[in-house]
């Protein structure tokens, strides 16, 4: 494979020394050569890779990126801006991990590579500022709420609707900032407060005592999902513990190679849920759930937290995974009098990361009159991928268009999705395509059914 910015044979050795024009990987956990060698270059990953689907370049596929990782490890390819962009183009959806017949652990390879890229690739000043802003704001609900306070007025005064109709900001702001504005959900006063007591009693006989993660972005963007989740759990015999000291789980940081912040947030989360005598720690956002289940791996080298992280991860369950296992005890009522066709959207970190697919479908089928519809290309990423649709707005936009087209082509009357990023991305593209299909979290649908509330 040829790489356009690879040095020519005459000056390659000189350019790749310690004083080279571009850096290489450092000695701290570079991509494991044994994992790289597991790839037999069969190409099965290409058809399932969303970035390859849109960009169409070998270097923007898992196989191509593994070639690049190997080349950098071997000192044959520099970590130049042109090479780094191929690692940045990866959504981290893990579809290739599911597809790979050789069991290549691409998730560990891209995780190590992203951390290397963040340490050793000098980004442009605009990129640095954007990333610093995101990682200093999004993982911290209090800071995020301060940022969103004026945007609440922006929405309520009708300025957002006016701006979007006239396109004023398109002429003034960078595309990444425009992407953030386009994903802004409908803010409410509840977006700015957490009203849960620390312990919420089960209704009827207590079957389990569970902890619940509120999330950083979710508690601000989709507070109704957390409210519904608590009601569903308590209605099914769960005492719910909501630690006051919990914050971000570190998923956003982890997926973008922010090692120090990931470790700090992971330790804080473990400490927040420590010594609470919990049967399980539940999460209702798939990206968070996948990272929480990876704590044992993320903190494996920490002498103080390695053992605690492994125990913590064993207790983590997606709320749908948990309810499917323990069974629903609350009576379920129809959401409408006639059959309701629902298209369930598999979030990548649920399907590929946690291998959860049947559980949410089994729960939804228990609601009377529900019929599930399956879309084509169901395993293709929607383009959200944490903050990917902000950092890589063009590719994220094209994938969002594909996802919404495929979901609405099922003829479903409603879409169900269990991840905050997917929900905001799909709602955005439903509006752009002038489609009024509602989208709800499965916990909201179960909550409606338990309370006898009609759609």
Secondary structure, DSSP 8 states (H G I E B T S, - for coil): ---TT---TTTHHHHTSTT-SS----SSS---HHHHHT-----TTGGG-HHHHHH--GGGSHHHHHHHHHHHHTTSS---HHHHHHHHT-----HHHHH-TT---HHHHHHHHHHHHHHH----HHHHHHHHHHHHHTT-HHHHHHHHHHHHHHHHTTHHHHHHHHTTGGGTS-HHHHHHHHT-----GGGG-----SEE--SSS--EEEEE---SSHHHH-HHHHHHHHHHHHHTTEEEE--TT----SHHHHHTT-HHHHHHHHHHHHHHTTTS--SEEEES-HHHHHHHHTHHHHTTT-TTTHHHHHHHHHHEEEHHHHHHHH---S----SSSS-EEEEEE--HIIIIIS---HHHHHHHHTSTTEEEE--TTTTS--S-TTTHHHHTHHHHHHHHHHHHHHHHTTT-SEEEE--HHHHHHHHHHHHHTT---EEE-HHHHHHHHHHT---
